[in-house]
Amino acid sequence: MTDLASTRERALAALREQTIELPSWAFGNSGTRFKVFGTPGTPRDPFEKISDAAQVHAFTGVAPRVSLHIPWDLVDDYEKLAAHAADSGVAIGMINSNLFQDDAYKFGSLTHPDAQVRAKAVAHHAQCVDVMRATGSKELKLWLPDGTNYPGQDDLRDRQERLADSLQQIYALLDEDHRLVLEYKFFEPAFYHTDIPDWGTSLLHCLALGERAKVVLDTGHHAPGTNIEFIVVQLLRAGRLGAFDFNSRFYADDDLMAGAADPFQLFRIVYEIVRSNALAPQPWDPAGSGVNFMLDQCHNVEEKIPGQIRSVTNIQQATAKALLVDREALTAAQRAGDVLGANDVLMDAYSTDVRPLLAELRESMGLDPDPMAAFKASGYAARIAAERVGGRQAGWGA
């Protein structure tokens, strides 16, 4: 039986090192196919997005990076944007490409039958790599929306061959200290087939590319009932889990706040990260095995900064519970065939109220123990609502 006091101290130490990356697009207006709702104080440019993201880090202490999305976050001077981020207390994280909002990509981008369209899609990633160099980012994230709606619309094997060739060209653009993380999604926007529908397809392409190509797992990109933590284990075993996009779903790719729909699933996923010692070191350390914890969410009806704070604290709670699992007791029960005993060990940790532990962590970091209440009391939301009048509010471009 593991000593509770030592487990608690190890948990605090691990939580102190944990970081969670925020998406710039979470701070702009987003919505559904039916409506995009505006909010007073919504950022009008990438500089204001980063300012808002910095608020999440200021009150949680664990969100020091902001992902950018190109072309949504195009600016004239990326060194100036990176300097603004540094002045705000954060840094630029992953650079996300966009292959789903150009008319040329109607029938595919990296898989398109027309070589000129594929070349355009590759050139877009060269642009993204330039942004990486200017901002100090080390990771390029690629989600491929390509697919078909009808049987016979295109040749499935040919599309995979085109994709492999396009990915090789993109991988060759990267510097030696850069990584490519390749996302997958089992359906949408195409409905008959998707060119990278699952972790196996993504992994096969990453293995063909090289050691600096890894899989990114979006928790909303699976069929109902999928055992996501099993996928996590397999990718960790292969050393190819590069990052998460954490969000919640009820039906499809809902992009709701992390832990909102199924907090127990979030706990199970994070436990496998902890069990595989992949919570640290940081993912951009070439010698490390760490996995980049990222958020990918659209706050359609809730306030954006509080929505990100809630997601960060939900992930912290899941991580704290995972760190409190009595691993020795769990292993003993598993090896003895004690089914209920093993389940009890996991459920004891999951049922633990870790909010006091996280409050202690924040106080030790010089932060308010209640990030949400502290943000509300700061007056920041009222201030930006008054200041950000005029101009065009940022959105996700749909």
N, C-alpha and C positions, 0 to 999 in steps of 0.2 A: 504494500500500500504506500503510495507516494505521500510524503509529508506535505500537508496542506499549505503551511506557511511558505515553504520553498517553492511550491507550485505557484502560489500567488505572486511571489517576488519575480519569478521567471516570466510570468504573464505580464506584469507591469513593465519589465524590461523590454519584452517583445513589442508590447503596445506602444511604448515610447519611440520605437524605431519604425513602426508601421507608417506608410504613406499611401495616400489615395489620390489619384489624378482626376482632375475635373475637366469636363468638356466645355469648351467655349460656347457651343450652341445651346447648352442648357440655360444660358442667361438671356437668350433672345426669345422672341415670340415663336411659338410653335403651336401645332394643333392637329386636327384630324383631316380626313378628306372633306369634311363638311364646313369647318370653320377654324380660323386662327384668331385667338383672342389677344388683343393688346393689353398691356399693363402699364400704368404710370411708372416712369423711371426706367423702362427697358433700355438697355444700351443701344446706342446708335452706331457704334463702330467697335472694332476689336480692342481698342484701348479701354473703352468703358466696360467691355466684357471682362477683361483681365482685372480691372479695378473691382468688379463685383466678385469675381472668383477669389480675389485676395481677401475679401471679407470672410469667406468661408474658412480660409486658412487661419485668419487672425483669431477666429473664435473657436476653432477646433484644434489647431496646431498640427494637423496631420495631412493637409491638402496643399502641398507646396508647388504643384505643377499644374499647368493648364494645357490641354490639347487644343490644337488649332485645326480648322477644317478649311481646305483650299478648294474652291475660290471664295467661300463665305467670309474668310478672314484675310482676304487680300488687302495689303497696305503698300504704300510706296517705299517705306523704309523699315525693313524687318529688324535691323539692328536697333533702331529707335524703339520698336515695339518690345524687343527683348530687354532693353534698358528700362522701359516703363514697367515691365514685369518685375525686374530686379528691384526697382525703387519701391514697388508695391509689396515686396516680400515674397514673391513667387518666381517661378521660372517657366519657360516654354517646355512642354512635354512632347508628346507624339504629334506628328503631322499626318493628318488624314486626307487622303485623296478623295475625289468626287467623280464617279463615272456614271451617275444616274440622272443628270439634269441637262444633258446636251442632246439636241435633236439628232446629232450624228450617231448617237448610241442607241437609237430605237431598236436595232436588231443585234445589239451587242457592242462591246467596247474592245477589250483585250481579246475577245473571241470572234469578233466580227469577220465575215467572209472577205470584206474589202481591206486590203493591206494598208490603204491610206488611213482608214478609220482606226485601225490598230496602232498605226504609227502616231496618230494624234493622241490616243490614250496613253501610250508610252511617254510621249513628250510632256504630257501633263504631269507625270511622275518625275520627270527631270526638273520641272518647275518646283515640285514639292521638295525635292532633294536640295535645290538651291535655297529654299526657305529653311530647311534643316540646318544648312551650313551657316546661314545668317543669324539664326536664333540660338544655335548650340544644341538643337534637338538631336537625339541619337536614334530615334525610331520612326519608321514610316509604316503607317497602317493602311492596308488595302482591303476594302470590302468590295466584292464584285457582284453587281446586280444582274449580270448577264444570265440569260436563259431563254427558253422558248415557251410559247403558249399552246402549241399544237403539235401532235405527232407528225413527223415528217417535215416540220418547218425548217430544220437545218440538220446537218449530220452531227450526231452527238460526239463521235470519235474525233472528227475533224476539229470540232470546237475545243476539245481537250488538247489537241496538238497545237492549235493556235495559241491557246492559253499558256501552255508550257513555254513556248517560244517567247511570248510577250513578257512573261514573268522573268525569264532569263535576262532579257534586255533591261528590265527594271532593276533586277538584283545587281547587274553589272554597273549601274549608275551609283551605287552606294559606296561610301567611304569605308575604310577598314573597321572603324569603330561604330558603324551604323548597323541597325537591325531592320529587317522587314518582318512585320507580323501580318499574317494572312487570315482574314476572318471568313466565316462560313455562315450560311443561312439556308434553311431547308426549303423555303418558298418565299415568293414575293420579292420584286414586282412581277416576275415570270411565274406561271402557274403549272405548266406541264413538266418542265424540268429546270433546275438551276445548275449552273456550271460548277459552283463550289457549294454543294448543299449540306455537307456534313464534315465532321472533324477528320474522317479518314481521307477524303479527297484533299482537304487542305494540307494534311500531314504528308501525303504522297508528293504533292507539289513542293512542299518545304524541304523534304528529304532530297529531292532532285536538285534544289537550288543550292543548298549548302548549310553550314552550321549556323549562320546568322539569319536564317529564315525560321520563324516559329509561328505557331498557331495562336490566334486570339479567339477566345471563347466568349460569345455574347450569351448571357443567361436567358435571353428571350428568343433565341434563334433555334429552338428545338420543337419537335412534335410533342403534343401532350403526353405526359407519362414517361418521357425520356429520363433515364437516370443520369443526370448531369455529373454527379460526383464520380461516377464510374469513368466517364470521359476524362475528367480531371486526372484521375489516377493513371490512366493509360498514357496521357500526354506527358505527365510528370515522369513516368517510367522511361519514356523515350527521350526525355530532356528537351521536349519541344513545346511546352506550354509557355508562351511568351507573355500573355496578358489576358485580363478579363475585361469585358464590358459589363459592369454590374447594373442590372435594372430588375424590374418585376413585370410579370405578365399574368393575365387571367385567361386570355384566349390565344393571342398570336404575339407579334412583336410590339407589345404595348408601351415599352419604355417608361414604365412607372418607377417611382422611387424604390431603391433597393430595399428588400426586406418587407415591402408593403403587402405583397400577396401571399408569400410563403416564407416567413422568417426561418422556419425549421429547415427548409431546403438550403437557404443561405448558410445556416450553421453547418449543415452536412458538407457543403462544398468547401467552406473555409477549414473545416476539420481536416479534410484530406490535404489541403495546403500545409497546415501545421504538422500533420503526421509525416509528411514528406520533407519537412524542414525547408520548405520553399517560401516561407514568409519573408525571409531576408537571406542574403544581402540584396541591395537594390538591383533592379533588372538591368540597368545600363552598365553594370560592372561586368566586363567580358568573362571574368572567372566565376561569376556568381550564378546561382540557380534560382534566384528570386523571380517572382512573377509580378508583373505590374498590375496593381489593383486600380482599375479605372471605372469611371461612371459613364454611362451612355443613356441619357434620359432627356425627355421633353416634358417640361412642366406646362401642361395645357391650361389647367384651371387653378393650380396652386401658385403661390408666390415662389419666384425662382430661387432666390438666395436661401430662404428657409427650406425649400425643397432639397437643395443640395446639402445643407447642414443636416437635415433629417437622414438623408441617404448615408452620409459619412458616419453619423453616430450609429445608425443601424448596422453598418458594416463593422464598426468598432465593437458593438455589443456581440455580434456573431463571432468575431475574432476572439474576444475575451472569453466567451463560453468555450470555444474550441480549445483555447490554451489551458482551460481549467479541467479538461478531461483527464481523469486518472488513468494514464496510459498503462501503468503496470497492472492495475486492477482489470482494465479492459483486456489486455493481452492474456492475463491468467484465466479470465472467464472464457475467452474465445478458445484457448487451447484446451480447456476442460470441457468444451461443448456445452457450457452453461449459457444457453440462448437468452433467457430472460435476464440473467445476471449481467451479461455483456450489454444488453439493451439498457438496463438500469443505469449502468455507468455513464453511457452517453446521455440518457435523459436527465440524470442528476446534474450534469454540467449544463445542459440546455435549460433546465428549470432554474438555474441559479440567477438571482437578481444581480447583475454585474454593474448596475448603474452607480452604486457607491464606489466600486473599484475604479470606474472610469472618471468619476468626480474627483477621486483622490489623484488619479493620473494627471488630470487637467490642472489641478491646484499645484501639483509639483512642477508643472510647466509654466506656472505663473498665469494661468488662464482661469476664467470663470468656470465653475463646475457645471453650469447649465448653458451651453453655447446658444441654444435657441432663445432663451430668455435674455441673455446678454446682447445678442444681436438686436432683438426687438427694442431693448432699452437704449441702444446706441443712437437711434434717430437717423441711421444711414438711409433707410428706405424712404422716409419722408424727405430727406435732403435731396436724394437723386430724383425723386418725383418732381420736386420744385425746380431743380437745375436742368433736367433733361427735357426741356420743352422746345419743340421745333426739331427739324431734321427728320430723318426716316429711321424708325425703329428697326433694329436688327432682327432677322428671322432666318428660318432654315431654307428659304428660297423656293419653296414649292408653289 
